[in-house]
């Protein structure tokens, strides 16, 4: 079974029903093959709390628990540091990518930091259509 990770930008794109949801939405249906780096929960919840209500943040957090949650352990932390240096990734992105590599998972994203890295399906962020 192939494994997949949606990074924070992909989850938020789906929550906002943005243009790239057409790429990321079908991946949400791939459970039990969906892997969730714990840091993604933090990043998504932070955005939802800034933009919406506590109840909506709780609902999103609960929905994200359908995935195989991967905590940051010593192995992931060390690999993330190596990736941070090798690819000049921000800390959270290096943790997400370390989990993708450790689980041989495809990382789905619209974050430019991951562009051109192995095991990544990158889709440039598109502008949302103006809502009437």
MOCOR-V768243 format. One record per residue. N is the residue number from 1. PSI is psi in radians with two decimals (999 if undefined). Layout:
# MOCOR-V768243
n/psi
N/PSI
N/PSI
This chain:
# MOCOR-V768243
n/psi
1/2.29
2/2.59
3/2.65
4/2.59
5/2.28
6/2.16
7/3.10
8/-0.74
9/-0.59
10/-0.74
11/-0.80
12/-0.66
13/-0.75
14/-0.72
15/-0.63
16/0.00
17/0.80
18/3.03
19/-0.57
20/0.03
21/-0.50
22/-0.47
23/-0.73
24/-0.55
25/-0.83
26/-0.46
27/-0.56
28/-0.44
29/0.01
30/0.20
31/2.35
32/0.20
33/0.08
34/2.13
35/2.46
36/1.85
37/2.31
38/-0.58
39/-0.46
40/-0.66
41/-0.78
42/-0.85
43/-0.77
44/-0.78
45/-0.70
46/-0.80
47/-0.76
48/-0.72
49/-0.59
50/-0.60
51/-0.33
52/-2.76
53/2.89
54/-0.69
55/-0.70
56/-0.68
57/-0.74
58/-0.71
59/-0.72
60/-0.77
61/-0.75
62/-0.76
63/-0.59
64/-0.30
65/-0.05
66/-0.25
67/2.93
68/1.88
69/2.23
70/1.99
71/2.88
72/1.87
73/-3.05
74/-0.70
75/-0.82
76/-0.75
77/-0.77
78/-0.76
79/-0.69
80/-0.69
81/-0.74
82/-0.76
83/-0.62
84/-0.82
85/-0.85
86/-0.67
87/0.05
88/0.72
89/2.56
90/2.77
91/-0.90
92/-0.72
93/-0.65
94/-0.60
95/-0.76
96/-0.78
97/-0.63
98/-0.70
99/-0.74
100/-0.81
101/-0.71
102/-0.54
103/0.13
104/0.80
105/2.65
106/2.25
107/2.13
108/2.23
109/2.86
110/0.30
111/2.08
112/-0.45
113/-0.46
114/-0.12
115/2.31
116/0.17
117/2.59
118/2.61
119/0.38
120/2.34
121/1.80
122/2.33
123/2.10
124/2.49
125/2.28
126/2.65
127/2.37
128/2.57
129/2.50
130/2.33
131/2.37
132/999
